[in-house]
Structure formats: C-alpha cells, structure tokens
Amino acid sequence: MQRKVTKGNVFKDLGFSDEEAVALAMRVDLAVEIEKFIRRKKLTQTKAAAYFDVPQPKISKIIGGKVSGFSIEYLVKMAAKAGKTPRISFARKQAA
C-alpha cells in the first residue's frame, strides 16, 4: 500500500482526520515541553506529580508519550506551571 506523505504532521500521515491530527500534534508539543521541564529540573515522577499537583501515573503517561487521553487545556495548565506561555497561531490550510 502506498501512502501519501504530508509535511509537518505525522498524525495526518498516520491517517487521522485533519482536525484530530492538529489536536494530537498540539498535545504532543505541550507534553514535550512539560517533559523537558521535568528532565531539566531532574525531578522524579513522584516529585513532578507533587509539583504539578497531579497523580503520578499522569506524569508517567506524559513521559511515555501517551497524550491522547489528556485535554489540551489540562496540558496547557501544566505547561504554564512549568513557566511556559503556550501560544496558538493560525495558518490557512493549503489547497490540495
């Protein structure tokens, strides 16, 4: 089976709808920033959970890249607590 490779969003390449691909990519970007913060501060998962005031299994999922069960709002709040200021920008969809 031959697949068309798009530029910029691996989730689109994997067959997700445009809308879901964008949401998943946003979740991953936020989770990556949270994980970088945890690693930079050398926090254990337990200490990170206490810092973010979330259950430790949530930290484990973020570090493991399992972000589909998280809302974007949840991850934005965690990123903000890590000192990040997430911003949204909009671009026009390219015509096919």
VOBA-1610 file (N, C-alpha, C; in pm, whole numbers, padded with zeros to 5 digits, always signed):
BEGIN
Met+00085-00118+00000Met+00000+00000+00000Met+00088+00123+00000Gln+00059+00213-00089Gln+00137+00337-00097Gln+00064+00447-00021Arg+00142+00520+00061Arg+00084+00628+00140Arg+00137+00761+00090Lys+00053+00860+00098Lys+00096+00995+00066Lys+00155+01055+00193Val+00274+01111+00182Val+00340+01171+00297Val+00316+01321+00295Thr+00262+01370+00405Thr+00238+01513+00417Thr+00356+01577+00489Lys+00363+01706+00485Lys+00470+01777+00555Lys+00416+01837+00682Gly+00486+01812+00793Gly+00456+01884+00914Gly+00373+01813+01020Asn+00296+01712+00986Asn+00213+01649+01089Asn+00208+01498+01067Val+00283+01427+01148Val+00291+01283+01137Val+00155+01216+01159Phe+00070+01278+01238Phe-00062+01218+01265Phe-00149+01217+01140Lys-00133+01317+01057Lys-00204+01319+00929Lys-00153+01204+00842Asp-00019+01183+00843Asp+00040+01073+00769Asp-00014+00937+00816Leu-00046+00929+00944Leu-00095+00804+01000Leu-00244+00782+00974Gly-00308+00877+00908Gly-00448+00858+00869Gly-00552+00926+00955Phe-00508+01004+01053Phe-00605+01079+01134Phe-00666+01191+01051Ser-00787+01229+01086Ser-00851+01341+01017Ser-00768+01467+01042Asp-00786+01567+00958Asp-00712+01692+00975Asp-00731+01748+01116Glu-00854+01747+01164Glu-00885+01806+01294Glu-00817+01729+01408Glu-00826+01597+01404Glu-00765+01515+01509Glu-00613+01522+01503Ala-00557+01529+01382Ala-00412+01539+01365Ala-00359+01667+01429Val-00430+01777+01410Val-00389+01904+01470Val-00395+01895+01622Ala-00504+01840+01676Ala-00519+01830+01821Ala-00411+01740+01881Leu-00383+01628+01817Leu-00279+01538+01868Leu-00142+01604+01865Ala-00112+01676+01758Ala+00017+01744+01747Ala+00031+01850+01857Met-00077+01920+01886Met-00073+02021+01994Met-00048+01953+02128Arg-00113+01842+02153Arg-00092+01771+02278Arg+00053+01725+02292Val+00108+01673+02183Val+00247+01626+02186Val+00342+01742+02212Asp+00322+01855+02145Asp+00408+01972+02165Asp+00406+02016+02311Leu+00289+02020+02371Leu+00278+02059+02511Leu+00346+01957+02602Ala+00322+01829+02576Ala+00382+01724+02659Ala+00534+01726+02650Val+00587+01754+02533Val+00733+01762+02517Val+00790+01873+02605Glu+00723+01987+02608Glu+00772+02098+02692Glu+00764+02062+02841Ile+00660+01994+02879Ile+00646+01950+03019Ile+00757+01850+03053Glu+00780+01756+02964Glu+00885+01657+02988Glu+01023+01723+02995Lys+01049+01819+02909Lys+01177+01892+02914Lys+01196+01959+03049Phe+01090+02019+03100Phe+01096+02084+03231Phe+01130+01982+03339Ile+01063+01868+03337Ile+01086+01764+03436Ile+01231+01716+03431Arg+01281+01695+03312Arg+01419+01647+03296Arg+01520+01755+03336Arg+01494+01880+03296Arg+01585+01991+03329Arg+01595+02009+03481Lys+01484+01995+03551Lys+01481+02008+03696Lys+01522+01880+03768Lys+01545+01773+03688Lys+01585+01643+03743Lys+01484+01592+03848Leu+01356+01607+03813Leu+01250+01562+03903Leu+01219+01416+03879Thr+01199+01343+03986Thr+01146+01208+03971Thr+00998+01222+03931Gln+00938+01114+03889Gln+00796+01121+03855Gln+00714+01158+03977Thr+00752+01108+04092Thr+00679+01140+04215Thr+00691+01288+04248Lys+00812+01344+04236Lys+00831+01486+04265Lys+00762+01573+04159Ala+00765+01529+04035Ala+00697+01604+03929Ala+00546+01604+03954Ala+00493+01491+03996Ala+00349+01483+04025Ala+00313+01579+04137Ala+00397+01585+04240Ala+00371+01677+04351Ala+00381+01822+04302Tyr+00481+01851+04220Tyr+00498+01987+04169Tyr+00376+02032+04088Phe+00330+01945+04000Phe+00217+01979+03914Phe+00082+01952+03979Asp+00084+01890+04098Asp-00037+01856+04171Asp-00128+01765+04088Val-00066+01661+04031Val-00140+01563+03952Val-00098+01424+04000Pro-00177+01322+03972Pro-00138+01186+04010Pro-00012+01143+03932Gln+00074+01066+03997Gln+00199+01021+03934Gln+00175+00946+03803Pro+00071+00862+03790Pro+00050+00795+03661Pro+00032+00892+03543Lys-00020+01011+03571Lys-00034+01112+03464Lys+00104+01154+03413Ile+00198+01172+03505Ile+00335+01209+03467Ile+00396+01096+03385Ser+00375+00973+03428Ser+00427+00857+03357Ser+00375+00853+03213Lys+00247+00881+03195Lys+00189+00882+03060Lys+00249+00993+02975Ile+00266+01111+03032Ile+00324+01223+02957Ile+00466+01188+02913Ile+00545+01136+03006Ile+00683+01099+02972Ile+00685+00986+02870Gly+00588+00898+02877Gly+00580+00787+02783Gly+00517+00823+02650Gly+00477+00950+02634Gly+00421+00995+02507Gly+00277+00954+02483Lys+00208+00913+02587Lys+00068+00871+02573Lys-00024+00988+02609Val-00043+01079+02515Val-00112+01204+02546Val-00255+01211+02492Ser-00300+01108+02423Ser-00434+01116+02363Ser-00544+01128+02468Gly-00521+01082+02589Gly-00622+01090+02694Gly-00624+01222+02769Phe-00536+01314+02734Phe-00528+01444+02801Phe-00597+01551+02718Ser-00665+01641+02785Ser-00720+01755+02713Ser-00608+01857+02689Ile-00626+01935+02587Ile-00527+02040+02560Ile-00524+02137+02677Glu-00639+02168+02735Glu-00644+02260+02848Glu-00562+02208+02966Tyr-00574+02081+02996Tyr-00500+02018+03106Tyr-00350+02036+03085Leu-00304+02007+02962Leu-00162+02019+02931Leu-00115+02165+02928Val-00201+02255+02883Val-00166+02398+02884Val-00143+02446+03026Lys-00230+02404+03117Lys-00214+02444+03257Lys-00085+02390+03316Met-00050+02266+03282Met+00076+02211+03331Met+00195+02286+03271Ala+00189+02315+03142Ala+00298+02388+03077Ala+00313+02527+03139Ala+00202+02591+03169Ala+00206+02723+03233Ala+00271+02714+03370Lys+00241+02609+03443Lys+00302+02591+03575Lys+00453+02568+03562Ala+00494+02514+03448Ala+00636+02491+03421Ala+00705+02618+03369Gly+00630+02727+03365Gly+00688+02854+03322Gly+00680+02880+03173Lys+00607+02799+03102Lys+00589+02817+02958Lys+00464+02899+02932Thr+00466+02974+02825Thr+00349+03050+02783Thr+00306+02999+02646Pro+00221+02898+02643Pro+00178+02844+02514Pro+00103+02950+02434Arg+00127+02951+02305Arg+00060+03044+02214Arg+00003+02964+02098Ile-00107+03009+02047Ile-00169+02946+01932Ile-00153+03040+01813Ser-00113+02984+01701Ser-00109+03065+01580Ser-00191+02992+01474Phe-00241+03066+01381Phe-00328+03010+01279Phe-00265+03029+01143Ala-00280+02927+01059Ala-00233+02933+00922Ala-00345+02881+00834Arg-00352+02933+00715Arg-00452+02885+00621Arg-00414+02745+00573Lys-00515+02662+00556Lys-00494+02528+00506Lys-00454+02536+00360Gln-00353+02462+00322Gln-00307+02460+00184Gln-00409+02388+00096Ala-00436+02442-00019Ala-00528+02376-00112Ala-00463+02250-00166Ala-00543+02148-00184Ala-00489+02019-00232Ala-00462+02022-00379
//
